[in-house]
Amino acid sequence: MGRSVRMFEIIQLLRNSDRPCTAQKIAEDLEVTKRTVYRDIASLQALRVPIEGEAGVGYIMRSGFDLPPINFDVEEAEAITVGLAMITRTGDKGLKRAARSAAQKLADATPLSSTLFASSYGAEEPKSIDLSDVRRAIREEQKLRITYRRADETESERTILPIAIAYHSDAIVLAGWCELRNDFRHFRPDRISSYSVLPETFLGDGDRLRQDWIKSYSEWL
């Protein structure tokens, strides 16, 4: 999620709430850190968005502030309808939850298609890892420590720099720089038996690593 989109989401959360929203609650909803929320709210306030409150108390939006309506043509509405429906095939419970929320927001703002549907068949949801944590680690450029089971059932401990998730029709693939192998590796989340998000970061290197990975492994995309 880009910063502009995230700031839009903060505005929407505050507009739709009838009570103050804490930074912790906003951070959980948007899957970012509280520090990121504080920074974004400060930026919004600097842009004269009428957000009131403070850290530790909560934030509210003063009445009277609104955003321009969203309008889609027929083709755009159909594309969005199918796209959101197909997210159920990813096996990522966090994305599925976000898709339902997005669909409701869009339905409140503009008509979407009621004639198109998508099968929910797809990758199974991994049991031992929350992909929301992985996506947050990718965004925040934090390292992961994982216990990984290979196809031959052997296990190894890895520290990786997560850079991307590829959702295939029958499997989910996590791409990252593996410190053990000193190279890019692909990991199936359903073979990760345990994990932890480390305090160590690789800030500023994520985009470069991602571009190198895309060049080397374009056949995966």
C-alpha positions, 0 to 999 in steps of 0.5 A: 500500500503506497503512502497516498493510499494509506493516508486516504484509508486513514481519512476513511477510517476516521470519517466512518468512526463514531468514536476516537480511533487510537493509533494502535487500532488504525495501525492494526487495520492498515497493517502498519506500525504506530509510528507510520500512523503518527507520521501520516496523521501529522502529514494530513494535519499539515495539509489542513485535513481537520483531524483532531486528537493526540497520541495515547488518546485517539483521533477524530475527524471534524464534521464537514470534511468530505472527499470527491465521489468515485465514479467508474465506467461499466468496464472499470466496475466489472474489472474491479468486481472480478478482481476483488472476487478473485482475491478469495483464491489467494489463500491470504486471509488478510487480503480476503478481509481487505477485499470484503472491506474494499468492496463494501466501500466501493459499493457505498460510493458507486455501483459495481457489477452484480452479474460477474462472479469468480470461483473461490477455488485456489491456494490453501490458506497456510496454517503456521504463518499469517501472511499479513505479518509477511506483507507488513515485513515487506512494506516495512523492510524487516527481516524474517526468521523462518523454519522451512520444510523442504519437499524432502521433509528436511527442515532448516532455519533461515533469515530472509529479506522478504521482498514479494509474494506471488499468488499462483492458482495452486500455491503461494510463493514468498520471494526473498533474499536468503542470508544462508544461501546468499541468493534469492530463494522462493519459499512456500508459506505452507511449508513454513512451520514457524516464523518471527519478524526480526527487529533488524531491517534492510531499509532502502534495499527493498526496491533494488532487491525486488528489481533484481529479483524481477530481472532474474526470475521474470518467468515466475511472474 
